[in-house]
Amino acid sequence: MSRVLPHAIARTAADIAGDRVSVFTFGAVGDGVTDDTPAVTGAIADLVACGGGELYFPGGFTYLVGEIDFPAGVVPQIGRAHV
């Protein structure tokens, strides 16, 4: 059974299970001005609901995020910036 995750953009639990999820999928902007906290916390909540996974922050962007707790099973992955 597939369900739409409340914070994701056109992703289902089946899509997320077992793969790396980008913060951009959840609406992060990464411009250093926009508050990306709601996107990150939404992604974490959905990953927890799916049993965990990797939350990917692509390199080369500046994320404006408040204090974030990564629960067990949710692993942040930071990409390398391309020069």
C-alpha positions in Angstrom: 0.0 0.0 0.0 1.3 3.4 -1.0 0.6 6.6 0.9 1.5 10.2 0.2 3.9 11.6 2.8 2.6 14.9 4.2 5.9 16.9 3.9 7.2 15.4 0.7 6.7 16.7 -2.8 5.2 13.8 -4.9 6.9 11.0 -3.0 5.3 7.9 -1.4 6.5 5.7 1.4 7.4 3.1 -1.2 9.6 5.6 -3.0 11.5 6.5 0.1 12.0 3.1 1.6 15.6 2.1 1.2 16.9 5.1 -0.8 18.6 8.4 -0.1 16.2 11.3 0.3 17.3 14.8 -0.7 16.2 17.7 1.5 15.2 19.4 -1.8 12.5 16.7 -2.2 10.9 18.2 0.9 11.1 21.8 -0.2 14.6 23.0 1.0 16.0 25.9 -0.9 19.6 26.0 0.2 20.1 29.7 -0.6 21.3 30.7 2.8 18.4 33.1 3.2 15.3 30.9 3.2 14.6 29.0 6.5 15.0 25.3 5.5 14.1 24.0 9.0 10.5 23.0 8.0 11.8 21.0 5.0 14.4 19.2 7.1 12.1 18.5 10.0 9.4 17.3 7.6 11.9 15.0 5.9 13.0 13.6 9.2 9.4 13.0 10.3 8.6 11.1 7.1 11.8 9.1 7.3 11.1 8.0 10.8 7.5 7.0 9.7 9.1 4.8 7.0 11.6 3.2 9.4 14.6 5.5 8.8 17.0 6.2 6.0 19.6 8.7 4.7 18.7 12.4 4.5 21.0 13.9 1.9 22.1 17.6 1.8 23.6 18.2 -1.6 26.9 20.1 -1.6 27.4 23.6 -2.9 24.4 25.1 -1.1 24.0 27.0 2.2 21.2 25.6 4.4 19.6 27.9 7.0 18.4 25.5 9.6 17.6 25.8 13.3 18.6 23.2 15.9 17.8 19.7 14.5 17.8 16.3 16.3 18.5 13.3 14.1 16.7 10.3 15.7 18.1 6.8 15.6 17.7 5.5 12.1 17.9 8.8 10.3 21.4 9.5 9.0 22.4 12.9 7.6 24.7 12.7 4.5 26.4 15.9 3.4 27.4 16.2 -0.2 30.7 17.7 -1.4 30.7 21.1 -3.1 31.7 21.1 -6.7 34.2 23.8 -7.7 
